[in-house]
Amino acid sequence: MLQPTRDPVSARPLALANWLFVVAALIVAMVVVGGVTRLTESGLSITQWDPVSGIVPPLTHNQWRAEFAHYRQIDQYAAVHAGMTLAQFKGIFFWEYSHRLLGRVIGMAFFLPLAWFWVRGVIPHGYKWRLVALLALGGLQGAFGWLMVRSGLQPGMIEVSHYWLAIHLITALFTMAGIVWTALDLRLLNRAHLAQPARLTAAGAFTGFVLFVQLVYGAFMAGLRAGLVTDQWPLMNGHFFPTREFAARGFFDAIFNDPYVVHWIHRWWAWVVVAALVWLARKVRALDRRASIAIHTAFGIQIVLGIATVMTGVPIWLAALHQLVGALLVVAVTWGAHAIGTKRQAV
């Protein structure tokens, strides 16, 4: 049975912070692997969810044939991968299996050290249930991942729902942000044992919301393959505004489901995000110059990568790099929002 946390004198906030940064790095890696899984049409290659037995991949030729037979029964096979060989199936299976395996690794990398720190009584006062909540959020994200996959296994579907894809991705990024925020709080506590956790300020919340919208539309872009509707920038197939697409569909249908409109929103909302990030970074600069530089660097690289990804026809490596920097941008914004929400405490 887990024992209660000891007096704060015995707490080890720096050790916990370092552990959480490692978990956050693993989540960044999982976001990238998930992106490649989507880009390679690999996400539906495993048609069952076996949390325990699924750890072991097919090992014999007959097991591989059985797994391939399951995949050939869903609609995506005929529509996207018809005629695929067993060797080719192993290629897409690799990405989905790696994605699921990394999810299990992250779960264990969070749960086992948490249990150890708890039993040892070194978790500072007020952090135990916050860490449990983050663990639960990670588990919820995994469940959302399966619901996303299941949406693509339904009759008539040849890919996963872009709504479930957005929920799956946003939950992962939100969990990562919560882990980074908590790690930063613990670093503060290590420097000053009376330090209070940072609070989310209006500036941090506003910037987070603006970025949230962009991340949701980034997920919609991936789910609808909207990056492929044009290879032009700043115009889209010779036009600035998607008038024809809006005329052909209802307003809400267009902004949530039309690939062309979704691409247009993601493309131009990015500049609203840039304005918000510049504003946040200026506020952060006096408190933590490194965080300010990180925000500027991340969004600058991300804009260039986004344009390059579209203009080169969405190559997998470039799109994956775009998703990597997007995750790092979330980390940078979390860092900056934490800096302006920190109350300086006397040691």
Secondary structure, DSSP 8 states (H G I E B T S, - for coil): -------GGG--HHHHHHHHHHHHHHHHHHHHHHHHHHHTT-TTS-----TTGGGS---SHHHHHHHHHHHHTSHHHHHHSTT--HHHHHHHHHHHHHHHHHHHHHHHHHHHHHHHHHHHT-S-TT-HHHHHHHHHHHHHHHHHHHHHHHHHHSTT-SS--HHHHHHHHHHHHHHHHHHHHHHHHHHHHHH-TT-------HHHHHHHHHHHHHHHHHHHHHHHTGGGS---SSSBTTBSS-HHHHHHS-HHHHHHH-HHHHHHHHHHHHHHHHHHHHHHHHHHHTT-HHHHHHHHHHHHHHHHHHHHHHHTT--HHHHHHHHHHHHHHHHHHHHHHHHHT------
